[in-house]
Amino acid sequence: MAEFELIEQHFTRLTRHTNLGIGDDAALISVSEGMELAISADMLVSGTHFFADADPYQLGWKSLAVNVSDMAAMGAVPKWVTLAIALPQQDDVWLSQFSQGFFACANTFNIDLIGGDTTKTQQKENLTISVQIMGEVPRGQAIKRSGAKVGDDIWVSGPLGKAAVGLQHLLGNLVIDSEAVTEHLAALHMPAPRVDLGIVLRGIANSCLDISDGLLGDLQHILKASNVGAQIQLNAIPTSEFIAQHLDGITFQRYVLAGGDDYELCFTAATDKADQILAVSQQLNLPLSKIGKITHEKALEVLDARQQTITLDSLGYNHFNGH
Amino acid sequence: MAEFELIEQHFTRLTRHTNLGIGDDAALISVSEGMELAISADMLVSGTHFFADADPYQLGWKSLAVNVSDMAAMGAVPKWVTLAIALPQQDDVWLSQFSQGFFACANTFNIDLIGGDTTKTQQKENLTISVQIMGEVPRGQAIKRSGAKVGDDIWVSGPLGKAAVGLQHLLGNLVIDSEAVTEHLAALHMPAPRVDLGIVLRGIANSCLDISDGLLGDLQHILKASNVGAQIQLNAIPTSEFIAQHLDGITFQRYVLAGGDDYELCFTAATDKADQILAVSQQLNLPLSKIGKITHEKALEVLDARQQTITLDSLGYNHFNGH
């Protein structure tokens, strides 16, 4: 039952907004008056979501950050999280670094860790991290995937494709300039969830989600949930200088349209909200780009500079079967 | 992204008390007026908590039941759960049976599944199940581990040791009568969390927890949290007919004092609550047994029939180091 010592040693911190934290059969929290609780769970598995020898600090950050991103996508304020880890052997150095990265993210977003469970597994390949996050959103104001309306502009935050470039660089499939390496690996290892943006988008955006599997794959969830289609302008999609300057054709399309792990937000809003959204971009010092329109025809179309339709099948996507 | 089809196919059910269920970036729930939210997370790992070839229906039931038991131990009403599974290959038969067992338990306790995540792993040994449960308890009425008072009676529900006997039988370490097999394997595979008891114990018990790691190991969590000691009467501990008739000495002590996986409740209450507790036992048709007293001296003592102190070190326990 070393579990308890492990948790006490590495995962017990002062909580900010929790009635009873780690150490009993359950934690106790109070949800503020007039608020709904938003809840999301994600599991990261060694070999599938990260390399077995991934840097523990960065892995700790990312394990929480990808869940924080789900709160951002709902317009919720993340407040509480539970963490369950199955790890090969009691490795205090690994756990210490992992917890430092995890709490670096928790402190950045003012989140309390309120529950923990650690289990010893057999092989190194078994490293499994399960995180559940909870946050508050004013009742009825959460931004769902199902609210997109015909005629909405489609927006994305930040540049897309950077994390995918970082991953392909690590896999040795892509050579990138040394000065670009840091930037693209940071996007892959230390994603910055757009919590502030999600909160401001309440009442502005009709639908929203975070881009974890690639723009087209994720956008299709909005289209399916809202029963609409979309037309995207390829050249309007923001990306990194390196991608814009060094990649083109199918390769370029792959990274910006289907590159995963960006954790930027994709949202739709009525056209008359454009000025408000550009003001938000200024206010948050975060690029927000209008990349297309929600259409009545239930298809996802991407147009190139010459307004020619791009064949998405080349990206391994069939309309509405991407998921 | 077959994840979405898997979840839709096996894990989407009608929800009873959820504002937004599976399918968006997060689920949305409302916590009732005047209630606190109780939250607990548990991870079950193949090879550590169950056999890789465990019956999927029973595994589904137990994965949820052990978490429901944490709600019972707090006096909370379980209402919502999220489930993350990492499984070796997309096995529809396994997932179908697992989800049937999981929902059998969910329906028994009126719990909504509000979040899901399934991941493909490499080896069969990697099967990992991560559950987080949430429930409601009237603000300030949760039964904590830290409330035990000197002079309190110590109570346990049901018989202890049955699950441990079932496990040792499976491991081939213990031969038991064929008519006893069913009873003891059921205790191991399909535990019955004591939710009704936990709710009734609000305002009666001073402290409570569920017995998952064995009576002594778990009781020590109460003693440590409450800064008290305890004296237990071995012969007052309820157990099964098979254990009482066929096991004795150290073997008997191992099963009733240190046998895990029982998921009965251990609680303490003032002596003048005894009649009320016996009435509860009648009302719930659930045996509740007074097995000892909370003491001022910070030690855990177990007395045999002749009021001789039993050496617990023989059970692998050192006082206050059992955890």
Interface residues (C-beta under 8 A of the other chain):
Chain A: M1 F4 N19 L20 G23 D24 D25 A26 A27 L28 I29 S30 V31 E36 L37 A38 I39 S40 A41 D42 M43 V45 G47 T48 H49 D70 M71 A73 M74 A76 W80 T82 L83 A84 I85 A86 I114 G115 G116 D117 T119 K120 T121 Q122 Q123 E125 N126 T128 S130 Q132 I133 M134 G135 V137 R139 A142 K144 R145 S146 C208 L209 D210 D213 G217 A225 G322 H323
Chain B: M1 F4 N19 L20 G23 D24 D25 A26 A27 L28 I29 S30 V31 E36 L37 A38 I39 S40 A41 D42 M43 V45 G47 T48 H49 D70 M71 A73 M74 A76 W80 T82 L83 A84 I85 A86 I114 G115 G116 D117 T119 K120 T121 Q122 Q123 E125 N126 T128 S130 Q132 I133 M134 G135 V137 R139 A142 K144 R145 S146 C208 L209 D210 D213 G217 A225 G322 H323
